[in-house]
Amino acid sequence: MRQQDVDNREFVHRIDAEDRLSFVNDAWLEFAAENAGPDDAEAVLGSPLMAHISDAETRHIYRLLIDRVRETGRPIHFRYRCDSPNVRRFMEMRMDVRPEGQIEFRSRVLRLEGREWMPVLDPTLPHRSDHPLQICSWCKAVYTRSAWLKLEEAVQTLDMLAEAVLPELSHGICPACSDRMTSMGGAP
């Protein structure tokens, strides 16, 4: 495992009072494009934030956090992971209320760690959808029959790379992250 270069960009997006994306900065667009997302502001501006969050559990947590920021007027700060096939990204996000019910999201990378290429995270490869595996949207743990394991452990335990077509990953939230995010309003 080798340490990667530092990423000093700050990824900023805002939602309006109706939770539609109203602003994304250039770094946000670059990051989205690097991760198989839209690279054009017109493709996302005006769309509901929740349409870009893959699973009901994570949408529920975001709903709780957004509501809390709006109700209290106080920012929420939390840490999470946003991995790519060859890099572990340890990140943090700050959600803050803005005028007229807007919420601003500011994310940055705290630490990058290189790793052996993890094909199961590569969206350009074929994945089978008959038995998707659940991966935590916040910490990247994978549910393996009866326990949540770190991604690399789950790959080995389930022998996920044994077949030519990889298992599809279905996003969710592990109990530890769910408890952390709901009990503290997102504070680390």
N, C-alpha and C positions, 0 to 999 in steps of 0.2 A: 504494500500500500504506500503510495507516495502523496505528499502534500501538493495540491494544485496551486496555481496562481491565485492571487487575491482578486475578488470581484468587488469593487468599490461602488458599483452602481446602486442607486436607490430607485426602487420600482414603485411608482405612485399611480394609484387610480382612485377615482371618486365615484360615488353613487349619489343620485339626487334623492329627494324626499320619497320618491316612488320606487327606490332601489334599482333604478336603471343606471348603467354606466354613463357618466357624464364627462369624464376626463380620464385619459391615460397618457403618461409621459413617454418620451422616446425610449427610455430604458425599459419600460414595461413592454412596449411593442417588440423591442429586440429580444427580451427574455422569452416572450410568448413565441416568437418565431423560432428561437433556439430549441423550444420544447414542443414543436409540432402544433403550435397555436396560431391564431391569426396575427399577421404582421402589419395590418392596415387598420388605423383607428376607425375608419368608416365601417369596418366589418363588425366592430363591437359597440361603438357609441350608440346609446339609445336602447341597447338590449338589456334585459333584466339580468342582474348579477347572478341570480340563482340559476339561470340557464347555463352558466359556465361552471357550475359546481356539480360534480358527477353523481352524487348519491344523496338520498333523503336524509340520512343521519348527519352528514356534514352540512347540508343546507339547514337542518334544524339548529345545529350549533351556531352557524353564522347568523341565523335569525335571532337567536338568543343574545348573541354578542352585539349585533347591530341595534337591537331594541334597548339593550342595557346602555350602550353609548348614548343613544338619543335621549333616554329617560334621565340619566344621571348627568349628562354633559361632561363626563370624565372619560379620558382616553383609556383604552385597554391595550395591553402590551403582552404578547406571548411569543413563544418559540415553536418552531415546527421544522419539518424536513420537506425538501422539494428536490428529489433525486432525479438524475438522468442515468442512462445506461452505464456511464463510466465515471460518474462523480456523485459523491454524497454531498448534498448542500444542507448545511445547518443554518437556518434562517430565523429571523424575527420579524414580527409585524406589529405595527402600532395602528390602531383604529381611533380616529378622533372626530368629534362632531365639528361641523362647519356651519356657516349661516344657511338658513332656509332648509334645515333638515338634512343637509348633505352629510355624508360620512366620507372621510379620507382614509385610505389605506396606504401605509408606507412600509415597504418591506426592504430588507437588506440581508445580504449574506454575512453570517458571522464567521463561518469557516467552511472551507472546501476540502474534501478528501478524495483523492483519486482511488480508484479500485479497478479490479479486473472488470472487463466489460460484462454487464449483466443483461443478457439478451431478453430476459423476461420483461424488462422495463422499456425495451425499444419498440415504440409504436409502429415503426415501419416494417416490422417482421410479422409474419402470419401468426395469429393466436386463435386457438379453438375456443368456442364459446359454450360448449356443452356442459362443462363443469367449472365455472369461473371460481377463482380463489379470491377471498376478500383481503384487501390490503388497507391498512389504516392510512387515511389521508393526511394525518398529522405526524406520525412517527415512522411510517413505512413498515410496521410489523405486519406479518401475514398470519391469517388464521389457519391453523393446521389441525383439523379434525376436533381437537379439544383444547388447544392452547394457542396463544399469540406468540410467534417467534420473530426474532429479527429476520429481515429479508434474506440475508445470506444463509442463516441457519435453516430457514424454511425451504430454500432452494435445495439444500443438501438433504434435509429430512424427507421431503416429498419427491426427491429426484426429478425436479421440474424440468431439467434440461435433457432428460433421457429420450424424449420423443422429438421428431423433426418439427412438429408444430407445438408451440408453447401454450401453456394455459393462459387464458385471459384473466386479467386482474380486475376485480370489481371493487371500487372504492367504498370504504365505510369508515368506521371509527372504532378503535379498540376501547375496552372499558376504562383502561387507565387514562387515556387521552380524553375520553368523554367526561370522566369524573373531574379531571384537571380543568378542562375548559368550562364546564358548567358550574363547578363549585367556587372557582375564583374569578369568574368572569373573564377568563383568558389570561390572568396574570401568571407568569412563570413560577 
